[in-house]
Amino acid sequence: MTTKVTRSTVRGQITLPKRWRTQAGTDLFLMEMTDSSILIKPMKVNTVKKEQILFDADRDNDGKGVSPDEMIAVLKRIQHG
């Protein structure tokens, strides 16, 4: 396992190292918050479980999140350009 110390920007963003993104083979990631850590996992569109919330930002969509079905539809539109 490789470990990296990073700092978030003033907007709360972090950057995943390019080597990690390349190794993951995707630019989609699923984030999960536990009591003591944040887990970031590469995600393939066809692996999304119906109950997962894929998007939940206060500034977007009034913080309501986006259902997996909605997100998958958007991702498929993006992939097929």
N, C-alpha and C positions, 0 to 999 in steps of 0.2 A: 504494500500500500504506500502511496506517495502522499505526503502531507504538505500543505502550503499555508503560510500565514498571510492573510490579506486584510485590507481595511476597506470599509464601505465608503462610498462617496457621500457628500452632503445630502444627496437625494436617496441614500440608503441602498445604492446599487453596488454589486460586487461583480468582478470579472472572473470567469472560469478560465484557467490557462488554456491556450490554444491546443496544446498537446492533449489535454483531457477531452476537449470538445471533439477533436479529430478522432480520438480513440473511441468515444461514445458513438460515433457514426450518425449523430443526429444533432439538430439545433433546438430540439424540444426537450424540456426537462420538467420533471414533476418534483415539487418541493413539499416536504412534510415536516411539520413542527412537532417535536415531542417535548416533554417536560424540561429536558436539559440539552437538546441539540436540534439542529436543522439538518435533515437528510435531503440531498439533491440527487435524483435518479434520472438517467436518460430515459426518454419516453418515445415509444413508437405509437402512432395514431391508433393502430389496431389493438393496443394493449390496455386501453382506458376502461376502467370499470364504471358502470353506470352511476354508482353512488359517489364517485370522486368529484370534488369541486376543483376545477382546473384554473379558475381565475377569481380572484377576490381582492380587488384593490379599491380603496375608498374613493379615489378620483375617477375611476372608470365604472360605468354601469351602476352608479350610486352605491357601490359596495355590496351589491346583491350577488355578485358572482355570475358565472356563466355555466349553464348545464353542460355536461359532457357531450350531449348530442349537438348542441349549438357549436361548441368548440371544434368538434370533429368536422362538422360541415364547413366551418371557416378554414380549418387547416387543409381540407381537401381542395377547396377553391384556390387557396394559395399554392398548393403543390402543383395543381394543373394549370395555373396561371392563366 
